[in-house]
């Protein structure tokens, strides 16, 4: 059964979250400390890799999959 997960947006909200680019998480801290040229290269690669999954409004819909299982041993 397909499931769609989204984040509500309010008028004027930014479509692209800055996430790690804003220094959030350990990855963000590492990214923040890179020279400008390195950060620009990382952004270009990110945009290239995510381009096929980006919609016209700028939102990103990455393909995902999950296996849900349950078991019982008597």
TORTIMAR-900060 format. One record per atom (N, C-alpha, C): residue in one letter; atom name; residue number from 1; x, y, z; chain. Coordinates in steps of 0.001 Angstrom, whole numbers. Layout:
TORTIMAR-900060
- aa;at;i;east;north;up;ch
- a;CA;NUM;X;Y;Z;A .
...
This chain:
TORTIMAR-900060
- aa;at;i;east;north;up;ch
- x;N;1;845;-1159;0;A .
- x;CA;1;0;0;0;A .
- x;C;1;902;1237;0;A .
- x;N;2;792;2125;-994;A .
- x;CA;2;1622;3326;-1037;A .
- x;C;2;1274;4285;94;A .
- x;N;3;2282;4903;639;A .
- x;CA;3;2110;5887;1699;A .
- x;C;3;2853;7146;1288;A .
- x;N;4;2228;8285;1465;A .
- x;CA;4;2869;9561;1155;A .
- x;C;4;3050;10324;2449;A .
- x;N;5;4255;10825;2657;A .
- x;CA;5;4552;11622;3835;A .
- x;C;5;4979;12992;3349;A .
- x;N;6;4400;14004;3907;A .
- x;CA;6;4749;15360;3500;A .
- x;C;6;4908;16256;4702;A .
- x;N;7;5463;17411;4469;A .
- x;CA;7;5614;18415;5511;A .
- x;C;7;4753;19598;5132;A .
- x;N;8;3842;19999;6012;A .
- x;CA;8;2976;21128;5675;A .
- x;C;8;3802;22399;5475;A .
- x;N;9;3366;23200;4545;A .
- x;CA;9;4050;24460;4269;A .
- x;C;9;3074;25599;4484;A .
- x;N;10;3569;26659;5048;A .
- x;CA;10;2745;27844;5211;A .
- x;C;10;3152;28856;4153;A .
- x;N;11;2259;29770;3784;A .
- x;CA;11;2632;30779;2787;A .
- x;C;11;3904;31495;3199;A .
- x;N;12;4804;31611;2261;A .
- x;CA;12;6069;32299;2524;A .
- x;C;12;7146;31406;3112;A .
- x;N;13;6819;30148;3421;A .
- x;CA;13;7849;29276;3976;A .
- x;C;13;8800;28847;2874;A .
- x;N;14;10011;28535;3249;A .
- x;CA;14;11004;28101;2276;A .
- x;C;14;10733;26666;1876;A .
- x;N;15;10861;26392;576;A .
- x;CA;15;10632;25034;100;A .
- x;C;15;11820;24138;371;A .
- x;N;16;13006;24693;380;A .
- x;CA;16;14198;23881;596;A .
- x;C;16;14713;24086;2007;A .
- x;N;17;14649;23048;2784;A .
- x;CA;17;15218;23103;4117;A .
- x;C;17;16728;23130;3988;A .
- x;N;18;17384;23872;4834;A .
- x;CA;18;18833;23939;4757;A .
- x;C;18;19478;22776;5486;A .
- x;N;19;18787;22173;6444;A .
- x;CA;19;19292;20993;7144;A .
- x;C;19;20769;21063;7464;A .
- x;N;20;21553;20056;7013;A .
- x;CA;20;22981;20045;7302;A .
- x;C;20;23710;21293;6807;A .
- x;N;21;23221;21917;5749;A .
- x;CA;21;23875;23127;5244;A .
- x;C;21;23802;24266;6258;A .
- x;N;22;22906;24166;7231;A .
- x;CA;22;22783;25184;8270;A .
- x;C;22;23525;24764;9544;A .
- x;N;23;24334;23699;9463;A .
- x;CA;23;25102;23253;10615;A .
- x;C;23;24351;22301;11518;A .
- x;N;24;23215;21781;11042;A .
- x;CA;24;22425;20850;11845;A .
- x;C;24;23047;19457;11730;A .
- x;N;25;23247;18801;12822;A .
- x;CA;25;23801;17449;12946;A .
- x;C;25;25321;17457;12772;A .
- x;N;26;25938;16320;13041;A .
- x;CA;26;27396;16207;12909;A .
- x;C;26;27836;16456;11476;A .
- x;N;27;27063;15937;10518;A .
- x;CA;27;27393;16161;9110;A .
- x;C;27;27379;17655;8812;A .
- x;N;28;26398;18348;9351;A .
- x;CA;28;26304;19788;9147;A .
- x;C;28;27495;20531;9711;A .
- x;N;29;27978;20103;10864;A .
- x;CA;29;29144;20754;11466;A .
- x;C;29;30381;20552;10600;A .
- x;N;30;30541;19341;10065;A .
- x;CA;30;31668;19065;9173;A .
- x;C;30;31536;19916;7910;A .
- x;N;31;30342;19939;7339;A .
- x;CA;31;30098;20712;6121;A .
- x;C;31;30359;22195;6337;A .
- x;N;32;29902;22710;7454;A .
- x;CA;32;30064;24127;7776;A .
- x;C;32;31532;24554;7829;A .
- x;N;33;32417;23637;8166;A .
- x;CA;33;33830;23962;8336;A .
- x;C;33;34668;23754;7069;A .
- x;N;34;34014;23402;5987;A .
- x;CA;34;34728;23217;4724;A .
- x;C;34;34927;24561;4031;A .
- x;N;35;35974;24664;3211;A .
- x;CA;35;36157;25885;2437;A .
- x;C;35;34962;26114;1504;A .
- x;N;36;34723;27350;1128;A .
- x;CA;36;33590;27705;279;A .
- x;C;36;33564;26857;-993;A .
- x;N;37;34706;26668;-1632;A .
- x;CA;37;34758;25892;-2881;A .
- x;C;37;34282;24458;-2663;A .
- x;N;38;34628;23867;-1533;A .
- x;CA;38;34209;22495;-1224;A .
- x;C;38;32704;22461;-982;A .
- x;N;39;32185;23428;-217;A .
- x;CA;39;30738;23476;30;A .
- x;C;39;29968;23655;-1273;A .
- x;N;40;30474;24486;-2163;A .
- x;CA;40;29814;24691;-3458;A .
- x;C;40;29817;23402;-4274;A .
- x;N;41;30921;22669;-4241;A .
- x;CA;41;31002;21394;-4969;A .
- x;C;41;30013;20377;-4391;A .
- x;N;42;29927;20312;-3069;A .
- x;CA;42;28987;19404;-2416;A .
- x;C;42;27560;19766;-2814;A .
- x;N;43;27225;21050;-2824;A .
- x;CA;43;25880;21496;-3206;A .
- x;C;43;25577;21122;-4655;A .
- x;N;44;26548;21303;-5547;A .
- x;CA;44;26349;20952;-6957;A .
- x;C;44;26078;19455;-7106;A .
- x;N;45;26835;18646;-6394;A .
- x;CA;45;26640;17195;-6468;A .
- x;C;45;25295;16788;-5865;A .
- x;N;46;24940;17406;-4759;A .
- x;CA;46;23638;17141;-4130;A .
- x;C;46;22513;17465;-5112;A .
- x;N;47;22586;18645;-5731;A .
- x;CA;47;21561;19052;-6693;A .
- x;C;47;21532;18114;-7896;A .
- x;N;48;22692;17672;-8353;A .
- x;CA;48;22754;16747;-9489;A .
- x;C;48;22120;15404;-9137;A .
- x;N;49;22453;14879;-7967;A .
- x;CA;49;21947;13567;-7564;A .
- x;C;49;20457;13580;-7221;A .
- x;N;50;19969;14688;-6687;A .
- x;CA;50;18560;14757;-6304;A .
- x;C;50;17675;15336;-7403;A .
- x;N;51;18274;15874;-8452;A .
- x;CA;51;17519;16494;-9542;A .
- x;C;51;16386;15648;-10088;A .
- x;N;52;16624;14352;-10364;A .
- x;CA;52;15547;13528;-10913;A .
- x;C;52;14352;13360;-9966;A .
- x;N;53;14532;13658;-8688;A .
- x;CA;53;13470;13467;-7702;A .
- x;C;53;12836;14780;-7255;A .
- x;N;54;13244;15885;-7862;A .
- x;CA;54;12750;17204;-7475;A .
- x;C;54;11563;17591;-8358;A .
- x;N;55;10535;18137;-7722;A .
- x;CA;55;9338;18590;-8428;A .
- x;C;55;9500;20053;-8842;A .
- x;N;56;8609;20527;-9694;A .
- x;CA;56;8673;21905;-10202;A .
- x;C;56;8632;22939;-9074;A .
- x;N;57;7960;22624;-7970;A .
- x;CA;57;7877;23587;-6862;A .
- x;C;57;9104;23548;-5954;A .
- x;N;58;10082;22694;-6295;A .
- x;CA;58;11306;22607;-5508;A .
- x;C;58;11283;21530;-4442;A .
- x;N;59;10128;20912;-4227;A .
- x;CA;59;10063;19864;-3210;A .
- x;C;59;10809;18623;-3698;A .
- x;N;60;11235;17819;-2764;A .
- x;CA;60;12042;16642;-3059;A .
- x;C;60;11279;15399;-2619;A .
- x;N;61;11151;14427;-3510;A .
- x;CA;61;10450;13181;-3201;A .
- x;C;61;11389;12020;-3506;A .
- x;N;62;12169;11625;-2516;A .
- x;CA;62;13111;10524;-2695;A .
- x;C;62;12388;9188;-2596;A .
- x;N;63;12749;8237;-3460;A .
- x;CA;63;12117;6917;-3375;A .
- x;C;63;12594;6199;-2107;A .
- x;N;64;11667;5562;-1456;A .
- x;CA;64;12006;4816;-244;A .
- x;C;64;11233;3498;-254;A .
- x;N;65;11636;2613;604;A .
- x;CA;65;10931;1346;763;A .
- x;C;65;11085;903;2205;A .
- x;N;66;10100;194;2666;A .
- x;CA;66;10149;-343;4026;A .
- x;C;66;9556;-1739;4022;A .
- x;N;67;10128;-2605;4789;A .
- x;CA;67;9596;-3949;4964;A .
- x;C;67;9077;-4040;6383;A .
- x;N;68;7796;-4209;6500;A .
- x;CA;68;7176;-4327;7826;A .
- x;C;68;6809;-5788;8039;A .
- x;N;69;7218;-6333;9143;A .
- x;CA;69;6923;-7735;9406;A .
- x;C;69;6631;-7931;10888;A .
- x;N;70;5945;-8995;11151;A .
- x;CA;70;5608;-9353;12520;A .
- x;C;70;5683;-10876;12627;A .
- x;N;71;6108;-11355;13762;A .
- x;CA;71;6196;-12798;13946;A .
- x;C;71;5880;-13142;15393;A .
- x;N;72;5491;-14357;15559;A .
- x;CA;72;5198;-14841;16908;A .
- x;C;72;5658;-16279;17021;A .
- x;N;73;6342;-16599;18075;A .
- x;CA;73;6789;-17965;18313;A .
- x;C;73;6074;-18466;19561;A .
- x;N;74;5382;-19578;19405;A .
- x;CA;74;4676;-20141;20576;A .
- x;C;74;5434;-21284;21152;A .
